[in-house]
């Protein structure tokens, strides 16, 4: 079996790595904060001291870090991936990043006989843990087909969209859709509670009709339990919405609903300093004295 390297052992990366290990793959890992890699090392992964060392020990290197600047550093920095690659290797960036950076990485790979894929995912911590992620792939199609067995271990819906950056564009479409469901879910809960309705009964009712959606099914129950642990960080979702709107500007598109969602998440992250909460914390914008209005 191919030797896998994985850089980034956060909420999502941990679930993905554990499923790779369960499938029998050897996985070498690196994370900026070593302690965050303890769960996967205990599960059988091997620790390396740098992205370069991960790359030298692996046939295929996956990355899943926080922001585009982190991706840039991991690939092009001192002791980065491209200081340790050799001809014929494959690198896969699963970070939600910019299509422009995905193309830059792809161009470098093509010039150095390295296969490159951008493969952002959707499904949150639950999908990562269960191996049911949706994976959106751009880059070299032959490399995509060769990695299909690994993608099948971690995802249930895997689609190839085209050349470098295409996976990132598909993820932006995904985030635009989620922006609407997250704002709708938050305002629905506030409205239903203000109207004096039984919230669990409201959720049960809505999930059986046309209002059903993934955000409501997975995040509304957490809100009712006062659980704002991140399946996906609010600060990362704000980053995604900013990327989506920047790309929309390049295509001369006006996306007012996505712009409104971006502004709400900016308030949550930049003003209320709740970027390390999960995306479901958006509902806190309507809080009064730490509680939803009655």
KARA-V593546 format. One line per field, one symbol per residue. phi: phi as a letter, one per 40 degrees, with the letter a starting at -180 (. if undefined). psi: psi as a letter, one per 20 degrees, with the letter a starting at -180 (. if undefined). A space follows every 10 residues. Layout:
phi=???
psi=???
//
This chain:
phi=.ccbbabhbc dcdccccccc cccgccbbba adbddccdcc ccchcbcbca dccdcccbcb bbbabcbdcc cdcccbcdgc dccbcbdgcb bbccccbcdc cdcccccccc cbfbcbbbac bbhgcccccc gbccbbbbhc cccdcccddc dccbbbbbbc bhcdgccccc ccccccccdc cccccccccc cccccgcccd cccdccccbc cdacdcccbd cccccfbbcc cacdccccdc cccdccccdc cfbbbccccc cdcccccccc ccfbcccccc cdcccbcbfg bccc
psi=qqppqponlb gghgggghhg ghijqpppqq qgohhiighh ghiiqpqqir hghgghjqhp pqqnagrhhh ggghgirpkr giijqrpirp qooiqoaqhg hghggggggh ijlpppqpmq rqiahghggi kkqppoprbp hghghhjghg hhhiqiopqp ibrpihghgh hhgghgghgh hghggghggg ggghikqogh hgggghijai iprggghhhg hgghjkokqo hpphhhhggg hhgghghhgh jlqonhghgg gghghhgggh gilkhirrhi ihhihjqokj qqp.
//
